[in-house]
Amino acid sequence: MPATSTSKRKNTPTWASRTESLGYDPVDTLAAIGSLRAQVPVTVAPLVLVSQVYSIITSSTVVDREIDSLCKAGTLRRFRLGSGRHAVMLMTDYLDQIRETLTDLAELSQRYSAFISSATHDGVDITRAVLVDKIQTSDDDITELLKAGFLTHKSVDEYYISARSIGVYWGSYIRGRQELLLWLKRKQFRQVLQSLLEQKTLKQCLLPSKLILADLLGCGFVELVVTPMGNMIKLTRKAEEGASSSR
């Protein structure tokens, strides 16, 4: 299903060999999301960054198109993170969050869940007017959704649709990315064996190194290079020029 591309450089893996080297099967977007989601610790929200999916299916056009379709079908829910980055969550995971969090507000939980699962509004933001019209929310309802983390403020009467503990995930990711990039910059030739990188324990990050690596590959901050010593992860010029611009 996914589009593939080959590089002119002999030591750069093809799409299929790269995904196999990363420990993933070269499959469709939903299966790739499922593989990535399975690695997310239970201590953080089960989010998958869209850039992580790019590391498995290298055609971003294919990924974006399929994510759009899956969101419209109600299979996925998309969220906006820091600096305009996007992540997705399986709709079943999101509905579980709503049910488990709004246990004392069953009626609000049912209305919000029904609206979200209908996928009639698959955007990352929403206005107060739409909330009132589609879910019959009161000011108290909106306050409860804000307190629970299912909405965050965008402007006076606009909100981002959010997930519980999404800030914990994003903060942990930022710290992990910074730690890995600094570690790589200290290495000779700005590269390290993939096996060593994936075994590295991140000090201030709840996510495993493999998920941070998937994002760095998807963003183009590192590349996978096949050598006689094994697969190497090497910093790219984009990372050298400053990954902080993507925060």
Contacts in CASP RR format, 6 or more apart in sequence:
PFRMAT RR
TARGET T0000
AUTHOR 0000-0000-0000
METHOD contacts of the structure
MODEL  1
MPATSTSKRKNTPTWASRTESLGYDPVDTLAAIGSLRAQVPVTVAPLVLV
SQVYSIITSSTVVDREIDSLCKAGTLRRFRLGSGRHAVMLMTDYLDQIRE
TLTDLAELSQRYSAFISSATHDGVDITRAVLVDKIQTSDDDITELLKAGF
LTHKSVDEYYISARSIGVYWGSYIRGRQELLLWLKRKQFRQVLQSLLEQK
TLKQCLLPSKLILADLLGCGFVELVVTPMGNMIKLTRKAEEGASSSR
1 27 0 8 1.000
1 28 0 8 1.000
1 29 0 8 1.000
1 62 0 8 1.000
2 15 0 8 1.000
2 26 0 8 1.000
2 28 0 8 1.000
2 29 0 8 1.000
2 57 0 8 1.000
2 58 0 8 1.000
2 59 0 8 1.000
2 62 0 8 1.000
2 63 0 8 1.000
3 58 0 8 1.000
3 59 0 8 1.000
3 61 0 8 1.000
3 62 0 8 1.000
4 14 0 8 1.000
4 15 0 8 1.000
4 16 0 8 1.000
4 58 0 8 1.000
4 59 0 8 1.000
5 15 0 8 1.000
5 58 0 8 1.000
5 59 0 8 1.000
6 14 0 8 1.000
6 15 0 8 1.000
7 14 0 8 1.000
11 225 0 8 1.000
11 226 0 8 1.000
11 227 0 8 1.000
12 223 0 8 1.000
12 224 0 8 1.000
12 225 0 8 1.000
12 226 0 8 1.000
13 21 0 8 1.000
13 224 0 8 1.000
13 226 0 8 1.000
13 231 0 8 1.000
15 26 0 8 1.000
15 57 0 8 1.000
15 58 0 8 1.000
16 26 0 8 1.000
17 226 0 8 1.000
18 58 0 8 1.000
18 224 0 8 1.000
19 25 0 8 1.000
19 26 0 8 1.000
19 56 0 8 1.000
19 57 0 8 1.000
20 26 0 8 1.000
21 194 0 8 1.000
21 224 0 8 1.000
21 226 0 8 1.000
21 231 0 8 1.000
22 55 0 8 1.000
22 56 0 8 1.000
22 194 0 8 1.000
22 210 0 8 1.000
22 213 0 8 1.000
22 214 0 8 1.000
22 217 0 8 1.000
22 224 0 8 1.000
24 32 0 8 1.000
24 35 0 8 1.000
24 56 0 8 1.000
25 31 0 8 1.000
25 35 0 8 1.000
26 56 0 8 1.000
26 57 0 8 1.000
27 35 0 8 1.000
28 57 0 8 1.000
28 66 0 8 1.000
29 53 0 8 1.000
29 57 0 8 1.000
29 62 0 8 1.000
29 63 0 8 1.000
29 66 0 8 1.000
29 67 0 8 1.000
29 70 0 8 1.000
30 66 0 8 1.000
30 70 0 8 1.000
30 75 0 8 1.000
30 76 0 8 1.000
32 53 0 8 1.000
32 56 0 8 1.000
32 57 0 8 1.000
33 48 0 8 1.000
33 53 0 8 1.000
33 76 0 8 1.000
33 88 0 8 1.000
33 90 0 8 1.000
34 48 0 8 1.000
34 90 0 8 1.000
35 56 0 8 1.000
36 48 0 8 1.000
36 52 0 8 1.000
36 53 0 8 1.000
36 56 0 8 1.000
36 211 0 8 1.000
36 214 0 8 1.000
37 46 0 8 1.000
37 48 0 8 1.000
37 90 0 8 1.000
37 93 0 8 1.000
39 208 0 8 1.000
39 210 0 8 1.000
39 211 0 8 1.000
40 46 0 8 1.000
40 47 0 8 1.000
40 48 0 8 1.000
40 207 0 8 1.000
40 211 0 8 1.000
41 206 0 8 1.000
41 207 0 8 1.000
41 208 0 8 1.000
43 206 0 8 1.000
44 165 0 8 1.000
44 168 0 8 1.000
44 169 0 8 1.000
44 172 0 8 1.000
44 206 0 8 1.000
44 207 0 8 1.000
45 89 0 8 1.000
45 97 0 8 1.000
45 163 0 8 1.000
45 164 0 8 1.000
45 165 0 8 1.000
45 166 0 8 1.000
45 168 0 8 1.000
45 169 0 8 1.000
46 89 0 8 1.000
46 90 0 8 1.000
46 93 0 8 1.000
47 79 0 8 1.000
47 87 0 8 1.000
47 88 0 8 1.000
47 89 0 8 1.000
47 163 0 8 1.000
47 166 0 8 1.000
47 169 0 8 1.000
48 87 0 8 1.000
48 88 0 8 1.000
48 89 0 8 1.000
49 81 0 8 1.000
49 85 0 8 1.000
49 86 0 8 1.000
49 87 0 8 1.000
49 173 0 8 1.000
49 214 0 8 1.000
49 215 0 8 1.000
50 63 0 8 1.000
50 64 0 8 1.000
50 67 0 8 1.000
50 85 0 8 1.000
50 86 0 8 1.000
50 87 0 8 1.000
50 88 0 8 1.000
51 85 0 8 1.000
51 214 0 8 1.000
51 215 0 8 1.000
51 218 0 8 1.000
51 219 0 8 1.000
52 211 0 8 1.000
52 214 0 8 1.000
52 215 0 8 1.000
52 218 0 8 1.000
53 63 0 8 1.000
53 67 0 8 1.000
54 60 0 8 1.000
54 63 0 8 1.000
54 217 0 8 1.000
54 218 0 8 1.000
54 219 0 8 1.000
55 213 0 8 1.000
55 214 0 8 1.000
55 215 0 8 1.000
55 217 0 8 1.000
55 218 0 8 1.000
56 214 0 8 1.000
57 63 0 8 1.000
67 76 0 8 1.000
67 78 0 8 1.000
67 88 0 8 1.000
70 76 0 8 1.000
70 88 0 8 1.000
71 77 0 8 1.000
71 78 0 8 1.000
71 88 0 8 1.000
71 119 0 8 1.000
71 122 0 8 1.000
71 123 0 8 1.000
72 119 0 8 1.000
72 122 0 8 1.000
73 119 0 8 1.000
74 91 0 8 1.000
74 117 0 8 1.000
74 118 0 8 1.000
74 119 0 8 1.000
74 122 0 8 1.000
75 90 0 8 1.000
75 91 0 8 1.000
76 88 0 8 1.000
76 89 0 8 1.000
76 90 0 8 1.000
76 91 0 8 1.000
77 88 0 8 1.000
77 89 0 8 1.000
77 90 0 8 1.000
77 91 0 8 1.000
77 94 0 8 1.000
77 116 0 8 1.000
77 122 0 8 1.000
77 161 0 8 1.000
77 163 0 8 1.000
78 86 0 8 1.000
78 87 0 8 1.000
78 88 0 8 1.000
78 122 0 8 1.000
78 123 0 8 1.000
78 124 0 8 1.000
79 86 0 8 1.000
79 87 0 8 1.000
79 88 0 8 1.000
79 89 0 8 1.000
79 124 0 8 1.000
79 160 0 8 1.000
79 161 0 8 1.000
79 162 0 8 1.000
79 163 0 8 1.000
79 166 0 8 1.000
80 86 0 8 1.000
80 124 0 8 1.000
80 125 0 8 1.000
80 160 0 8 1.000
81 87 0 8 1.000
81 166 0 8 1.000
81 167 0 8 1.000
81 169 0 8 1.000
81 170 0 8 1.000
82 170 0 8 1.000
82 247 0 8 1.000
83 246 0 8 1.000
83 247 0 8 1.000
85 246 0 8 1.000
86 124 0 8 1.000
87 166 0 8 1.000
87 169 0 8 1.000
89 163 0 8 1.000
91 116 0 8 1.000
91 117 0 8 1.000
94 116 0 8 1.000
94 163 0 8 1.000
95 113 0 8 1.000
95 116 0 8 1.000
95 117 0 8 1.000
97 150 0 8 1.000
97 163 0 8 1.000
97 164 0 8 1.000
98 109 0 8 1.000
98 112 0 8 1.000
98 113 0 8 1.000
98 116 0 8 1.000
98 150 0 8 1.000
99 109 0 8 1.000
99 113 0 8 1.000
101 148 0 8 1.000
101 149 0 8 1.000
101 150 0 8 1.000
101 164 0 8 1.000
102 108 0 8 1.000
102 109 0 8 1.000
102 112 0 8 1.000
102 144 0 8 1.000
102 148 0 8 1.000
103 109 0 8 1.000
105 144 0 8 1.000
108 137 0 8 1.000
108 141 0 8 1.000
108 144 0 8 1.000
108 145 0 8 1.000
111 135 0 8 1.000
111 136 0 8 1.000
111 137 0 8 1.000
112 135 0 8 1.000
112 145 0 8 1.000
112 150 0 8 1.000
115 121 0 8 1.000
115 134 0 8 1.000
115 135 0 8 1.000
116 161 0 8 1.000
120 134 0 8 1.000
121 130 0 8 1.000
121 134 0 8 1.000
123 161 0 8 1.000
124 160 0 8 1.000
124 161 0 8 1.000
125 154 0 8 1.000
125 158 0 8 1.000
125 159 0 8 1.000
125 160 0 8 1.000
125 161 0 8 1.000
126 151 0 8 1.000
126 158 0 8 1.000
126 159 0 8 1.000
126 160 0 8 1.000
126 161 0 8 1.000
127 157 0 8 1.000
127 158 0 8 1.000
127 159 0 8 1.000
128 142 0 8 1.000
128 157 0 8 1.000
128 158 0 8 1.000
128 159 0 8 1.000
129 157 0 8 1.000
131 137 0 8 1.000
131 141 0 8 1.000
131 142 0 8 1.000
131 159 0 8 1.000
135 141 0 8 1.000
137 145 0 8 1.000
142 151 0 8 1.000
142 159 0 8 1.000
145 151 0 8 1.000
146 152 0 8 1.000
146 153 0 8 1.000
146 159 0 8 1.000
148 164 0 8 1.000
149 162 0 8 1.000
149 163 0 8 1.000
149 164 0 8 1.000
149 166 0 8 1.000
150 161 0 8 1.000
150 162 0 8 1.000
150 163 0 8 1.000
150 164 0 8 1.000
151 159 0 8 1.000
151 160 0 8 1.000
151 161 0 8 1.000
151 162 0 8 1.000
152 159 0 8 1.000
152 160 0 8 1.000
152 162 0 8 1.000
153 159 0 8 1.000
153 160 0 8 1.000
154 160 0 8 1.000
168 206 0 8 1.000
169 206 0 8 1.000
169 207 0 8 1.000
172 204 0 8 1.000
172 205 0 8 1.000
172 206 0 8 1.000
172 207 0 8 1.000
173 205 0 8 1.000
173 207 0 8 1.000
173 212 0 8 1.000
173 215 0 8 1.000
174 247 0 8 1.000
175 202 0 8 1.000
175 204 0 8 1.000
175 205 0 8 1.000
176 202 0 8 1.000
176 204 0 8 1.000
176 205 0 8 1.000
176 207 0 8 1.000
176 212 0 8 1.000
177 212 0 8 1.000
177 215 0 8 1.000
177 216 0 8 1.000
177 243 0 8 1.000
179 202 0 8 1.000
179 203 0 8 1.000
179 204 0 8 1.000
179 205 0 8 1.000
180 197 0 8 1.000
180 200 0 8 1.000
180 202 0 8 1.000
180 209 0 8 1.000
180 212 0 8 1.000
180 213 0 8 1.000
180 216 0 8 1.000
181 216 0 8 1.000
181 221 0 8 1.000
181 235 0 8 1.000
181 239 0 8 1.000
181 243 0 8 1.000
183 192 0 8 1.000
183 200 0 8 1.000
184 190 0 8 1.000
184 191 0 8 1.000
184 192 0 8 1.000
184 197 0 8 1.000
184 222 0 8 1.000
184 233 0 8 1.000
184 235 0 8 1.000
184 239 0 8 1.000
185 235 0 8 1.000
189 234 0 8 1.000
190 234 0 8 1.000
190 235 0 8 1.000
190 240 0 8 1.000
191 225 0 8 1.000
191 232 0 8 1.000
191 233 0 8 1.000
191 234 0 8 1.000
191 235 0 8 1.000
192 232 0 8 1.000
192 233 0 8 1.000
193 229 0 8 1.000
193 230 0 8 1.000
193 231 0 8 1.000
193 232 0 8 1.000
193 233 0 8 1.000
194 213 0 8 1.000
194 224 0 8 1.000
194 230 0 8 1.000
194 231 0 8 1.000
194 232 0 8 1.000
194 233 0 8 1.000
195 230 0 8 1.000
195 231 0 8 1.000
197 209 0 8 1.000
197 213 0 8 1.000
197 233 0 8 1.000
198 208 0 8 1.000
198 209 0 8 1.000
198 210 0 8 1.000
198 213 0 8 1.000
199 209 0 8 1.000
200 209 0 8 1.000
201 209 0 8 1.000
202 208 0 8 1.000
202 209 0 8 1.000
202 212 0 8 1.000
205 212 0 8 1.000
213 222 0 8 1.000
213 233 0 8 1.000
216 222 0 8 1.000
216 239 0 8 1.000
217 223 0 8 1.000
217 224 0 8 1.000
219 238 0 8 1.000
219 243 0 8 1.000
219 246 0 8 1.000
220 236 0 8 1.000
220 238 0 8 1.000
220 239 0 8 1.000
221 235 0 8 1.000
221 236 0 8 1.000
221 238 0 8 1.000
221 239 0 8 1.000
221 243 0 8 1.000
222 233 0 8 1.000
222 234 0 8 1.000
222 235 0 8 1.000
222 236 0 8 1.000
222 239 0 8 1.000
223 233 0 8 1.000
223 234 0 8 1.000
223 236 0 8 1.000
224 231 0 8 1.000
224 232 0 8 1.000
224 233 0 8 1.000
224 234 0 8 1.000
225 231 0 8 1.000
225 232 0 8 1.000
225 233 0 8 1.000
225 234 0 8 1.000
226 232 0 8 1.000
END
